[in-house]
Amino acid sequence: MKINTPDLAVSISGLNKTYAASSGEPPKTALTNVSLKIPQGSFFGLLGPNGAGKSTIINIMAGLVIKSSGSVKIWGYDIEKQMRQARSAIGIVPQELNIDPFFTPREILDVQAGLYGVPKSQRRTMEILEAVHLSDKAEAYARTLSGGMRRRLLVAKAMVHTPPVLVLDEPTAGVDVELRQQLWSYIRHLRDNGTTIVLTTHYLEEAEELCDQIAIIDKGEVVTCQPTEELLCSLDHKEFIVTVNEELTKLPERLSRFKVELQNKHMLVFRVPPSQVPVEELLQAVQAVGLTIRDLTTKESDLEDIFLMMTQGSEKAMPSL
């Protein structure tokens, strides 16, 4: 499939989607002017609350939903003008466990490969099953597999035609820690060998650890799209937890100029922008009111803090499940 090697594995420009009115309901706008550029070989995170538009983007990329306007290219192929090539360039691992329960993993992969026109001599059924640790279940009915095994089988199914772009929609939902680690080991292997990975997940620590670039979408619009490291540095917020020897019943009045909370009788929690309030200033202020510092710890902002800040207007403002 890798006939050409474009700089961008996925290019989305000015994408809009409005669902027509039905049953007395007004038209629903799902996406508004969404533009994303996903470099070839990257591990790209697409995050957002429930109903933000992530699934709509994925379904448009997969050819399951027709866009209202804008352009989408997969591996350089327009999804409408070059439909066959675009669909051959992408593999989708859906949230739903849509596997025929009366087929074996070997049969499922062979049928999927046939649908993509992969000749029998070029099929890698057992190689792929081995890679996702399912070779010993090759002849077992899919209905006998555990949830984690079925999840890995979906990944295998998406890889039968060796697509250069792999979209993982909540791939570790319901998967235990050991199986999750095995799955990510295989996904990293794919990325290291040139496959571009697009990930949606409600495990924000996964996105923070795995993705080199993250886009956050809310109410159908992209609110940010940055390299993960830059995104984590963009929130000027830090917690300083100061433990003192003295027993406190209330906050000292002279510390009220800071955003500070008395968490217990010995612990003060300062929440401040470090660019504006140096740690030395905090420590001097604590000592100036006659307190003796026993310990100091800090907590950096993480992806969850940024996610909640950027989607705080959303209903519930929680990651998609």
C-alpha positions in Angstrom: 0.0 0.0 0.0 2.9 2.3 0.7 3.4 3.5 -2.9 3.9 7.1 -1.9 5.1 8.5 1.4 3.5 11.9 2.0 4.6 14.1 4.8 1.1 14.1 6.2 -0.6 10.8 6.9 -3.9 12.5 7.5 -4.8 16.0 6.3 -8.2 17.4 7.4 -9.1 20.9 6.2 -12.2 23.0 7.0 -14.3 19.8 7.8 -17.9 20.4 8.6 -20.7 18.0 9.3 -24.4 18.8 10.0 -26.9 16.1 10.4 -30.3 16.8 8.8 -33.4 17.5 10.8 -35.5 14.5 11.8 -38.7 13.8 13.8 -39.3 17.4 14.6 -35.7 17.9 15.8 -33.6 20.8 14.2 -30.4 20.1 12.2 -27.5 19.1 14.4 -24.0 20.5 13.8 -21.5 17.9 14.7 -18.3 19.4 13.3 -17.4 23.1 12.6 -14.4 24.0 10.5 -12.1 21.2 11.8 -8.6 21.2 10.5 -5.9 18.7 11.6 -2.6 17.8 10.2 -1.2 14.4 11.3 2.4 13.8 10.3 3.5 10.5 8.8 4.9 8.2 11.5 3.4 10.1 14.4 1.4 8.9 17.4 -1.5 11.3 17.5 -4.1 11.7 20.3 -7.6 12.9 19.6 -9.3 13.7 22.9 -12.6 15.3 23.9 -15.7 14.9 26.0 -18.7 12.8 25.1 -20.4 14.1 22.0 -17.5 16.3 21.1 -17.3 15.0 17.5 -14.4 12.5 17.7 -16.4 9.6 16.4 -17.8 11.7 13.6 -14.3 12.5 12.5 -13.3 8.9 12.6 -16.4 7.7 10.7 -15.8 10.3 8.0 -12.2 9.1 7.7 -13.5 5.5 7.4 -16.1 6.4 4.8 -19.0 5.6 7.1 -20.3 9.1 7.3 -20.6 11.7 4.5 -19.1 15.1 5.3 -21.0 18.2 4.7 -18.0 20.2 3.4 -14.2 20.4 3.7 -11.6 18.0 2.6 -10.1 14.8 4.1 -7.0 13.0 2.8 -5.6 9.7 4.0 -2.0 9.1 3.0 -2.5 11.7 0.3 -5.7 10.3 -1.1 -8.9 12.3 -1.1 -11.6 10.2 0.6 -14.1 11.1 -2.1 -12.1 11.5 -5.3 -9.8 8.5 -4.5 -12.1 6.5 -2.3 -10.6 3.1 -2.9 -7.0 4.1 -2.2 -8.0 6.2 0.8 -9.9 3.3 2.4 -7.0 0.9 1.7 -4.7 3.3 3.5 -6.5 3.2 6.8 -7.3 0.5 9.4 -10.0 1.2 12.0 -10.2 -0.4 15.4 -13.7 0.5 16.6 -15.0 0.8 20.2 -17.6 -1.9 19.5 -16.6 -5.5 19.6 -18.1 -6.3 16.2 -16.8 -9.8 15.7 -18.7 -12.7 14.2 -19.0 -15.1 17.2 -19.1 -18.2 15.0 -15.9 -17.5 13.1 -12.4 -18.3 14.4 -9.7 -15.6 14.5 -8.0 -17.2 11.5 -11.2 -17.2 9.5 -12.0 -13.6 10.6 -8.6 -12.3 9.4 -8.7 -14.3 6.2 -12.2 -13.0 5.3 -11.1 -9.4 6.1 -8.0 -9.8 3.9 -10.2 -11.1 1.1 -12.4 -8.0 1.4 -9.4 -5.8 0.9 -8.2 -7.9 -2.1 -5.1 -9.3 -0.4 -4.0 -12.4 -2.4 -3.8 -15.6 -0.3 0.0 -15.8 -1.0 0.5 -12.4 0.7 -1.8 -12.8 3.7 0.0 -12.7 7.1 -2.8 -14.2 9.2 -0.7 -16.2 11.6 2.0 -13.6 11.8 -0.5 -11.0 12.9 -2.2 -13.4 15.3 1.2 -14.1 16.8 1.9 -10.4 17.1 -1.2 -9.8 19.2 -0.7 -13.0 21.3 -3.6 -14.9 19.8 -1.9 -17.6 17.7 -2.9 -20.2 20.3 -6.5 -19.2 19.8 -6.4 -19.3 15.9 -9.0 -22.1 15.7 -11.2 -21.2 18.6 -14.6 -19.6 18.1 -14.6 -15.9 18.7 -17.4 -16.3 21.1 -15.1 -18.2 23.5 -12.5 -15.4 23.6 -12.3 -13.0 26.6 -13.0 -9.3 26.2 -9.3 -8.5 26.1 -8.7 -11.1 23.5 -11.5 -9.8 21.3 -10.1 -6.3 21.6 -6.7 -7.5 20.4 -8.4 -9.4 17.6 -10.0 -6.1 16.4 -6.5 -4.7 16.2 -5.3 -7.7 14.2 -8.4 -7.4 11.9 -7.5 -3.8 11.1 -4.0 -4.7 10.1 -4.6 -7.5 7.6 -4.1 -5.1 4.6 -1.0 -3.4 6.1 -2.5 0.1 6.2 0.0 2.9 6.8 -2.6 4.7 9.1 -4.2 2.9 12.1 -7.0 4.5 14.0 -7.6 3.2 17.5 -10.9 4.2 19.0 -10.8 3.5 22.8 -8.7 0.3 22.2 -8.0 -0.5 25.9 -11.6 -0.1 27.2 -12.3 -3.1 29.4 -8.7 -4.5 29.0 -6.7 -5.4 32.1 -3.3 -4.0 32.9 -1.3 -6.9 31.6 -3.2 -7.1 28.3 -3.1 -3.3 27.9 0.7 -3.4 28.2 0.9 -6.2 25.6 -1.3 -4.2 23.2 0.7 -1.0 23.6 3.9 -3.0 23.0 2.6 -4.1 19.7 1.2 -0.7 18.8 4.6 0.9 19.5 6.2 -1.7 17.3 3.9 -0.7 14.5 4.7 3.0 15.0 8.4 2.2 15.1 8.1 0.5 11.8 6.4 3.5 10.1 2.7 3.1 10.9 0.9 6.3 11.8 -1.3 5.8 14.9 -4.4 7.9 15.7 -5.7 7.3 19.2 -8.8 8.2 21.1 -8.9 7.2 24.7 -10.5 8.1 28.0 -7.3 7.0 29.9 -5.6 10.4 29.8 -2.4 9.1 31.3 -2.2 6.8 28.2 -2.4 9.7 25.8 0.1 11.7 27.9 2.6 8.8 27.8 2.1 7.6 24.3 1.2 10.5 22.0 3.7 12.9 20.6 0.9 15.3 19.5 -2.5 15.8 20.9 -5.7 17.6 19.6 -8.5 18.4 22.0 -11.9 18.8 20.3 -15.0 20.2 22.1 -18.5 20.8 20.8 -17.3 20.0 17.2 -14.4 22.4 17.2 -10.7 21.9 17.7 -9.7 23.9 20.8 -6.0 23.0 20.7 -3.6 20.9 18.7 0.0 20.8 19.9 3.0 18.6 20.6 2.3 16.8 23.9 5.3 18.4 25.7 4.3 21.9 24.6 0.7 21.3 25.6 1.7 20.2 29.1 3.9 23.3 29.5 1.1 25.6 28.3 -0.9 25.4 31.6 0.9 27.8 34.0 -0.3 26.0 37.1 1.5 24.1 39.9 0.7 22.9 43.4 3.2 23.5 46.2 2.5 21.3 49.3 4.2 22.7 52.4 4.2 20.6 55.6 5.0 22.6 58.7 5.9 21.5 62.3 3.4 23.8 63.9 -0.3 22.7 64.4 -2.6 25.1 62.6 -6.3 25.7 63.2 -6.7 28.3 60.5 -4.8 30.0 57.7 -2.4 32.8 58.8 -3.9 36.1 57.6 -0.7 37.2 55.9 -0.9 34.1 53.6 -4.3 35.1 52.3 -2.7 36.9 49.3 -1.9 33.5 47.8 -4.4 30.9 46.6 -3.8 28.5 49.5 -5.7 25.9 51.3 -5.2 24.4 54.8 -5.5 20.7 54.0 -4.9 19.4 57.5 -3.4 20.8 60.7 0.1 20.7 59.3 -0.3 20.9 55.5 -0.6 24.1 53.3 -1.4 23.6 49.7 -0.5 26.5 47.4 -2.0 26.6 43.8 -0.1 29.3 41.9 1.2 30.1 38.4 5.0 29.4 38.8 5.8 32.0 36.2 4.4 34.7 38.5 5.0 33.4 42.0 8.5 31.8 42.5 8.8 29.1 45.1 11.3 31.2 47.0 8.5 33.8 47.6 6.2 31.2 49.0 8.8 29.7 51.3 9.8 33.2 52.6 6.1 34.0 53.2 5.6 30.8 55.2 8.7 31.5 57.3 7.7 35.1 57.8 4.5 34.1 59.7 6.7 32.0 62.1 6.2 28.6 60.6 8.9 25.9 60.4 8.9 24.0 57.1 9.3 20.2 57.6 8.7 19.2 54.0 8.0 20.6 50.5 6.5 18.6 47.6 5.2 19.8 44.2 2.6 18.5 41.7 3.0 19.4 38.1 0.0 20.0 35.8 -0.9 16.9 33.8 -3.1 16.3 30.8 -6.2 15.9 32.9 -5.8 19.4 34.2 -5.4 20.8 30.7 -8.3 18.7 29.4 -10.7 19.9 32.1 -9.6 23.5 31.7 -10.1 23.5 27.9 -13.5 21.7 28.0 -14.9 23.2 31.2 -17.9 24.5 29.4 -18.9 21.1 28.3 -21.7 19.1 29.9 -19.9 17.0 32.6 -16.6 17.9 31.0 -15.4 14.3 31.3 -13.4 12.2 28.8 -15.4 10.1 26.4 -16.1 6.5 27.5 
